[in-house]
Amino acid sequence: VKDLKIAYRNSATGEQSLAVDGVSFTLDRGETLGIVGESGCGKSTIARALMAYCRPGGEIVGGQILFDGRDVRAFSEDQLRELRGKRMAMVPQDPLTSLTYHMRVGAQVDEISRIHQKLDAKAARQHTLSLFERTNLPDPARTYRRYPHENSGGQRQRVVIAGALACQPDLLILDEPTTALDTTTEMQVLKLVKDLRDRLGVALVYIT
């Protein structure tokens, strides 16, 4: 990331103001970068920009976001679809609002593998169950059949992490992933993420 600038437009006046002003950093495989700051300082804005997303009213107005030497700002829509979920993935702050409430959690993770890896239904289910096991979810087969509200906060967070890891991305972005968790579960999730980084060589951007 080189001299990144992101601005938001005031809907009343039409004026733009910078929320991110000249941010630069480099991250290698297997490394972890922590982005720390108070609420509203632009942390999540940076996280979304890595995947070429902006919130409504936001715009990347300067700088470069290079991934394997290519600027994601120049990617076509098809290239972005290939990038998101497959090579980069994000773990959001609140898994309950990120998961689709009327779909079983297993089907939601299956969908990622079916779209990006072209797996059939049986293979996708087996892959999801192995991800649930890898992320230390109790009784993966039972968890697979549950709806989001039937899982605890820590279990939902593990489901979201499993989905983010479905395609073994090169970069995993974690946007305050332990905010809604109690201290014990928070420590378990942090240990899980560190173990996955060490085991899979994923680069991590951790926002807190």
Secondary structure in CASP SS format (residue, H / E / C, confidence):
PFRMAT SS
TARGET T0000
AUTHOR 0000-0000-0000
METHOD secondary structure of the structure
MODEL  1
V C 1.00
K E 1.00
D E 1.00
L E 1.00
K E 1.00
I E 1.00
A E 1.00
Y E 1.00
R E 1.00
N C 1.00
S C 1.00
A C 1.00
T C 1.00
G C 1.00
E C 1.00
Q E 1.00
S E 1.00
L E 1.00
A E 1.00
V E 1.00
D E 1.00
G E 1.00
V E 1.00
S C 1.00
F C 1.00
T C 1.00
L C 1.00
D C 1.00
R C 1.00
G C 1.00
E C 1.00
T E 1.00
L E 1.00
G E 1.00
I E 1.00
V C 1.00
G C 1.00
E C 1.00
S C 1.00
G C 1.00
C C 1.00
G C 1.00
K H 1.00
S H 1.00
T H 1.00
I H 1.00
A H 1.00
R H 1.00
A H 1.00
L H 1.00
M C 1.00
A C 1.00
Y C 1.00
C C 1.00
R C 1.00
P C 1.00
G C 1.00
G E 1.00
E E 1.00
I E 1.00
V E 1.00
G E 1.00
G E 1.00
Q E 1.00
I C 1.00
L E 1.00
F E 1.00
D C 1.00
G C 1.00
R E 1.00
D E 1.00
V H 1.00
R H 1.00
A H 1.00
F C 1.00
S C 1.00
E H 1.00
D H 1.00
Q H 1.00
L H 1.00
R H 1.00
E H 1.00
L H 1.00
R E 1.00
G C 1.00
K C 1.00
R C 1.00
M E 1.00
A E 1.00
M E 1.00
V E 1.00
P C 1.00
Q C 1.00
D C 1.00
P H 1.00
L H 1.00
T H 1.00
S H 1.00
L C 1.00
T C 1.00
Y C 1.00
H C 1.00
M C 1.00
R C 1.00
V H 1.00
G H 1.00
A H 1.00
Q H 1.00
V H 1.00
D H 1.00
E H 1.00
I H 1.00
S H 1.00
R H 1.00
I H 1.00
H H 1.00
Q C 1.00
K C 1.00
L C 1.00
D C 1.00
A H 1.00
K H 1.00
A H 1.00
A H 1.00
R H 1.00
Q H 1.00
H H 1.00
T H 1.00
L H 1.00
S H 1.00
L H 1.00
F H 1.00
E H 1.00
R H 1.00
T C 1.00
N C 1.00
L C 1.00
P C 1.00
D C 1.00
P H 1.00
A H 1.00
R H 1.00
T H 1.00
Y H 1.00
R H 1.00
R C 1.00
Y C 1.00
P H 1.00
H H 1.00
E H 1.00
N C 1.00
S C 1.00
G H 1.00
G H 1.00
Q H 1.00
R H 1.00
Q H 1.00
R H 1.00
V H 1.00
V H 1.00
I H 1.00
A H 1.00
G H 1.00
A H 1.00
L C 1.00
A C 1.00
C C 1.00
Q C 1.00
P C 1.00
D C 1.00
L E 1.00
L E 1.00
I E 1.00
L E 1.00
D E 1.00
E C 1.00
P C 1.00
T C 1.00
T C 1.00
A C 1.00
L C 1.00
D C 1.00
T H 1.00
T H 1.00
T H 1.00
E H 1.00
M H 1.00
Q H 1.00
V H 1.00
L H 1.00
K H 1.00
L H 1.00
V H 1.00
K H 1.00
D H 1.00
L H 1.00
R H 1.00
D H 1.00
R H 1.00
L H 1.00
G C 1.00
V C 1.00
A E 1.00
L E 1.00
V E 1.00
Y E 1.00
I E 1.00
T C 1.00
END
